[in-house]
Amino acid sequence: MALSAPPDLDKAASEPPEEVVATLQQVAQALTIQRGITSDDFFRGGYVWDIVDKSERHQCLQWLGRTVEWATKKWMLSEQDEWEQVAEMAAKLTSELCGKGASGAVQRRVSLWRRDGDPLLVGGIAVHEPSFVHADVGCKTWGAAILLARRIARQSVDISAFQRCIELGSGTGLLGLAAGCALRGLEGASVTMTDYLPVLIQAAREGARANGLLDNGAIVPMKMDWFEMAQDIVALSENREEPTRGTMSIPIANYLDAVHRDATAAGNEWEGRIEPTLGAKESKGAFDLVIAADVLYEMEHCYVIALLANHLLAATKPGVGEPYVAPRFILTTPLRSTHWREVAAFEAEMAATPTMCLVSRDDTTRADDLDSWISGIKDKGSATMLASDLDLARAIGEDAGDSLIYRTYVYERC
């Protein structure tokens, strides 16, 4: 039976009380559900915290902190493994409740829907989010990836005409995984997911495996160093006497943080693993679709992304009629007040690239985009299903907490 108040931490207890363990299990279950993962376990008893409510969440954190201290003292005095397990569980829950910056690696599921309201993948897209210590800003599934993944799922951004897709800066991998699911069943279609950090390449691999996209070649995780690639592209162009923008100078990347994160990787599955690396020669014109989300957070990135996209995209096919669609580059970025210079720099670089033409550009919030889609559903059956969709209700709640405006660009090879 559920408790009406958090359980006391009895100093005289000789073993962890059942109501304390049950309360910890309730918190763990609530966090699992919050990550979009359906829990098969149903715990009875204990106190049920409302971790969505800020006041309750704060009180829960205080109780967890006291539990860590209490159980640690008990373990030191008794050396019973049960006390150590309680202390570790309370500490882990505290980390996750404190936010992504404090938590370790977690699994989550992100629900995406097709145009008619059916799920893109039943149960949601499984995503592996590494710890902040190992992946820095790549540890989180950011709103830009969620927005573009939704649009791809329901084909408001239609990628069905493309077979060879590459994602720049995959991070936790939601966008690339969504593209892989959307293209599943299309003969010869594949998505190359790229990043620089080994832990993020491993995250892409784990996500692809969890969603059934790895063994069939639908997802190909690879390492890609933007700055080395950019230098090689310029060198290749000079050797072939191809026209390049004379003002283009390749910025120097600062890899100090990456080196530090690599040094903390001891004991992990991806430590020391030699990842296949995408090179400039084999990647030239190798893709008919380039996608990216939230990659304009450093000025150096803005100067090379246009060069990379232009290099990676295949040439147009003159004389080919309908339904041919020219190779495309699609990017979604948040319009943060702190990063207007980066957005302007990216737009200027793209405007100065004569072989890339802007097809569309639109601004929206996640909430407005989702609401517009829901309002546009005409089928009564789909509308009825959506009304009872708990995953959709969760998405609406998460979107309400994100007030950022996102800009999506669609460029086409011309």
C-alpha positions in Angstrom: 0.0 0.0 0.0 1.3 3.4 -0.9 2.5 5.7 1.9 1.0 9.1 2.6 4.4 10.6 3.5 8.0 9.8 2.7 9.3 7.0 5.0 11.5 7.8 8.0 15.1 6.8 7.9 15.3 4.7 11.1 18.8 5.0 12.7 18.2 1.8 14.6 17.3 -0.3 11.5 19.4 -3.4 11.1 18.5 -3.8 7.4 17.1 -1.5 4.7 13.3 -1.1 5.5 11.0 -2.3 2.8 9.2 1.1 2.6 12.5 2.9 1.8 13.4 0.4 -0.9 9.9 0.6 -2.3 10.1 4.4 -2.4 13.4 4.3 -4.3 11.8 1.9 -6.8 8.9 4.3 -7.2 11.3 7.1 -8.0 13.3 4.9 -10.5 10.0 3.9 -12.2 8.9 7.5 -12.5 12.2 8.5 -14.1 12.0 5.6 -16.5 8.6 6.6 -17.6 9.7 10.2 -18.0 12.4 9.0 -20.4 9.6 7.5 -22.6 10.4 3.9 -21.7 7.4 1.7 -20.8 8.1 -0.1 -17.5 7.0 -3.7 -17.2 7.5 -3.5 -13.5 4.8 -2.2 -11.2 6.0 -1.4 -7.6 3.5 -1.4 -4.8 4.1 0.4 -1.5 6.5 3.2 -0.7 5.8 6.9 -1.2 5.0 8.1 -4.7 6.8 11.4 -5.5 5.3 13.7 -8.2 8.7 14.5 -9.8 7.1 16.7 -12.4 6.1 19.2 -9.7 9.1 21.4 -8.9 8.4 21.5 -5.2 7.9 17.8 -4.9 11.0 17.2 -7.0 13.0 19.4 -4.6 11.7 17.6 -1.6 12.5 14.2 -3.2 16.1 15.3 -3.8 16.4 16.3 -0.2 15.1 12.9 0.9 17.4 11.1 -1.5 20.4 13.0 -0.1 19.5 12.0 3.4 19.1 8.4 2.3 22.5 8.4 0.7 24.1 9.6 3.9 22.1 7.3 6.1 22.6 4.1 4.0 26.4 4.9 3.6 26.8 5.1 7.4 24.9 1.9 7.8 27.0 0.1 5.2 30.3 1.3 6.8 29.2 0.1 10.2 27.7 -3.3 9.1 29.5 -4.0 5.8 26.2 -5.4 4.5 25.8 -5.3 0.7 22.1 -4.4 1.0 23.0 -1.0 2.6 25.6 -0.3 -0.2 23.0 -1.1 -2.8 20.5 1.4 -1.2 23.2 4.1 -1.1 24.2 3.6 -4.7 20.6 3.5 -5.9 19.7 6.7 -4.1 22.9 8.4 -5.4 22.1 7.4 -9.0 18.5 8.7 -8.7 19.8 12.0 -7.2 22.1 12.4 -10.2 19.4 11.9 -12.7 16.9 14.2 -10.9 19.6 16.9 -10.8 19.6 17.1 -14.6 21.6 15.8 -17.5 24.8 17.5 -16.5 24.9 15.5 -13.3 23.6 12.1 -14.5 25.4 9.2 -16.1 24.5 7.4 -19.3 20.8 6.7 -19.7 18.5 5.1 -22.2 15.4 6.9 -23.4 12.7 6.6 -26.0 11.4 9.4 -28.2 8.0 8.9 -29.8 7.6 10.0 -33.4 4.4 9.8 -35.5 3.7 9.4 -39.2 1.5 11.9 -41.0 -1.7 9.9 -40.2 -0.9 9.6 -36.5 0.5 6.0 -36.6 3.8 5.7 -34.7 7.0 5.7 -36.8 8.2 2.9 -34.6 6.0 1.3 -32.0 7.3 2.1 -28.5 9.4 5.0 -29.8 12.9 5.5 -31.1 15.4 4.0 -28.6 18.2 6.5 -27.9 21.4 6.1 -25.9 22.4 9.3 -24.1 26.0 9.2 -22.8 27.2 10.9 -19.6 28.0 14.6 -19.7 31.6 13.8 -18.5 32.3 11.8 -21.6 30.2 13.6 -24.3 29.8 17.2 -23.1 27.0 18.9 -25.1 26.6 15.7 -27.2 25.1 13.9 -24.1 21.6 15.3 -24.6 19.0 14.9 -27.3 18.4 18.5 -28.2 15.2 20.1 -29.3 16.3 20.8 -32.9 16.9 17.1 -33.4 13.4 16.3 -32.0 11.7 18.8 -34.3 13.5 17.7 -37.5 13.0 14.0 -36.6 9.3 14.6 -36.2 9.0 16.4 -39.5 10.9 13.6 -41.3 8.6 11.0 -39.6 5.4 12.6 -40.8 7.0 13.6 -44.2 6.4 17.4 -43.8 10.2 17.2 -44.6 10.0 14.4 -47.1 13.2 12.3 -47.6 11.6 9.4 -49.3 13.3 10.3 -52.7 16.8 9.8 -51.2 18.8 6.6 -50.6 22.2 7.8 -49.5 21.9 10.0 -46.4 24.6 11.4 -44.1 24.1 13.1 -40.7 26.7 15.7 -39.5 27.2 15.8 -35.8 24.9 12.9 -34.8 25.3 13.3 -31.0 22.8 11.0 -29.3 21.6 10.0 -32.8 17.8 10.6 -32.7 17.8 12.4 -36.1 19.8 9.8 -38.0 17.8 7.0 -36.4 14.6 8.6 -37.4 15.9 9.0 -40.9 16.9 5.3 -40.9 13.4 4.3 -39.7 11.7 6.5 -42.3 13.8 4.9 -45.1 13.5 1.4 -43.8 12.3 -0.9 -46.6 13.7 1.3 -49.4 16.1 -0.9 -51.2 19.7 0.2 -51.0 18.9 3.1 -48.6 21.3 3.8 -45.7 22.1 6.6 -43.3 25.7 7.3 -42.4 25.8 8.8 -38.8 28.9 10.7 -38.1 30.5 12.4 -35.1 34.0 13.0 -33.7 33.9 11.6 -30.2 34.1 7.8 -29.9 31.5 7.8 -27.2 29.0 9.4 -29.6 29.8 7.0 -32.4 29.2 4.2 -29.9 25.9 5.9 -29.0 24.8 5.8 -32.6 25.8 2.2 -32.9 23.8 1.3 -29.7 20.8 3.2 -31.0 21.0 1.6 -34.4 21.2 -1.9 -32.8 18.3 -1.2 -30.4 16.1 -0.1 -33.3 17.0 -3.0 -35.6 18.9 -0.7 -38.0 22.5 -1.9 -37.6 22.8 -5.4 -38.9 21.0 -4.7 -42.1 23.2 -1.8 -43.0 20.4 0.8 -42.7 22.7 2.8 -40.3 26.4 3.1 -40.7 28.2 4.8 -37.8 31.5 6.5 -38.8 34.0 9.0 -37.4 34.2 12.3 -39.1 36.6 15.2 -38.2 35.1 18.3 -39.8 38.3 20.3 -39.7 40.5 17.6 -41.1 37.9 16.9 -43.8 37.7 20.6 -44.7 41.5 20.8 -45.1 41.5 17.7 -47.3 38.6 19.1 -49.4 40.6 22.3 -50.1 43.7 20.2 -50.9 41.7 18.0 -53.3 40.2 21.0 -55.0 43.6 22.6 -55.5 45.1 19.4 -56.9 42.3 19.1 -59.4 42.3 22.8 -60.2 38.6 23.0 -59.3 37.2 26.4 -58.5 37.0 27.1 -54.7 36.1 30.2 -52.8 39.2 32.2 -52.5 38.2 33.7 -49.1 37.8 30.3 -47.5 40.2 29.7 -44.6 39.9 26.6 -42.5 39.6 27.4 -38.8 41.7 25.5 -36.3 39.7 23.2 -34.0 40.2 23.2 -30.3 40.3 19.6 -29.3 41.5 20.1 -25.7 38.1 19.2 -24.2 37.8 16.1 -26.5 41.3 15.0 -25.3 40.2 15.4 -21.7 37.0 13.4 -22.3 39.0 10.6 -24.1 41.2 10.4 -21.0 38.2 9.7 -18.8 37.0 6.9 -21.0 39.0 4.1 -19.3 37.0 0.9 -18.9 34.3 1.8 -21.4 33.3 -0.4 -24.3 34.4 2.3 -26.8 37.7 3.0 -25.2 40.6 2.4 -27.7 38.2 1.3 -30.4 39.4 2.3 -33.9 36.4 3.7 -35.7 36.0 3.7 -39.4 36.7 7.3 -40.6 35.0 9.0 -43.5 37.6 10.5 -45.8 37.4 13.4 -48.3 38.1 11.3 -51.4 35.6 8.6 -51.0 32.9 10.9 -49.7 33.0 13.4 -52.5 29.5 13.5 -54.1 28.6 10.3 -52.3 25.3 11.3 -50.8 22.1 12.7 -52.1 20.9 14.0 -48.7 22.8 15.7 -45.9 21.0 16.4 -42.6 22.1 18.1 -39.4 20.5 19.6 -36.2 21.9 22.1 -33.7 25.4 22.2 -35.1 25.9 26.0 -35.2 27.0 26.5 -31.6 30.6 27.4 -32.4 31.7 30.0 -34.9 34.3 27.6 -36.4 31.5 25.2 -37.3 29.6 27.7 -39.3 32.5 28.3 -41.6 33.1 24.6 -42.5 29.5 23.2 -42.7 28.7 24.9 -46.0 32.0 23.5 -47.4 31.2 20.0 -46.1 27.7 19.9 -47.4 28.8 21.1 -50.8 31.5 18.4 -50.9 29.3 15.6 -49.7 26.3 16.2 -51.9 26.1 14.5 -55.3 25.8 16.5 -58.5 22.5 17.1 -60.2 21.5 14.9 -63.1 20.8 17.2 -66.1 17.9 16.1 -68.3 16.3 13.9 -65.7 12.6 14.6 -65.5 10.0 14.0 -62.8 10.0 12.6 -60.2 13.7 13.4 -59.8 14.5 15.4 -56.7 17.9 17.2 -56.6 20.3 16.3 -53.7 19.4 18.3 -50.6 21.0 19.7 -47.4 18.5 20.1 -44.5 19.5 21.7 -41.2 17.5 22.8 -38.2 19.0 25.1 -35.6 17.6 26.9 -32.5 17.6 30.7 -32.7 19.3 31.3 -29.3 19.8 35.0 -28.4 23.5 34.2 -27.7 24.2 32.7 -31.1 22.9 35.1 -33.7 26.4 35.7 -35.0 26.8 32.0 -35.7 23.5 31.8 -37.6 24.4 34.9 -39.7 27.8 33.4 -40.5 26.3 30.1 -41.6 23.7 31.9 -43.8 26.4 34.0 -45.4 28.6 31.0 -46.2 25.6 29.2 -47.8 24.7 32.3 -49.8 28.2 32.5 -51.1 28.2 28.8 -52.3 27.0 29.0 -55.9 26.1 25.3 -56.3 23.7 25.3 -53.3 20.3 27.1 -53.6 17.9 27.9 -50.7 14.6 26.1 -51.3 12.8 27.0 -48.0 13.4 28.5 -44.6 10.8 28.5 -41.8 10.8 29.4 -38.1 8.6 27.6 -35.5 8.6 26.3 -31.9 8.3 22.7 -31.2 4.9 23.3 -29.5 3.5 25.2 -32.5 4.8 22.6 -35.0 3.2 19.7 -33.1 -0.1 21.6 -32.6 -0.3 22.4 -36.3 0.1 18.8 -37.2 -2.5 17.6 -34.7 -5.0 20.2 -35.9 -4.4 19.1 -39.5 -5.4 15.5 -38.9 -8.7 14.9 -40.5 -9.2 11.2 -40.1 -11.5 10.6 -37.1 -9.9 7.3 -36.2 -6.4 8.9 -36.0 -7.8 11.8 -34.1 -9.4 9.4 -31.6 -6.2 7.4 -31.2 -4.1 10.6 -30.7 -6.5 11.8 -28.0 -5.7 8.7 -25.9 -2.0 8.6 -26.7 0.0 9.0 -23.5 3.3 9.4 -25.4 1.8 12.4 -27.3 0.6 13.9 -24.0 4.2 13.5 -22.7 5.5 15.2 -25.8 3.1 18.1 -25.5 4.2 18.6 -21.9 7.9 18.5 -22.8 7.3 21.0 -25.7 5.6 23.4 -23.3 8.9 23.7 -21.5 10.8 24.6 -24.6 10.2 28.2 -25.7 13.0 28.3 -28.3 12.2 29.2 -31.9 13.8 26.8 -34.4 14.8 27.6 -38.0 14.8 24.9 -40.6 16.7 25.4 -43.9 16.3 23.3 -47.0 19.0 23.7 -49.6 19.1 22.0 -53.0 22.0 21.2 -55.4 21.7 23.6 -58.3 
